């Protein structure tokens, strides 16, 4: 076998069956938690992400944007009150 086809052994979960739509449901969670819920190891989750064109799991970036939005909303309300 040349290693390009799916071979028995390795991870127990199938990474081929995980669609981008399934991944979208979990973007609000850390990658470790998603891997656990999908029954994959973190490395397998990263492989699935790369297959769908995602170079990184977006959780931390999304949380950063949410914090910035909250900060701006807070500043907006402070300015309006004063």
Order of alpha helices (4+ residues) and beta strands (2+ residues): alpha-alpha-alpha-alpha
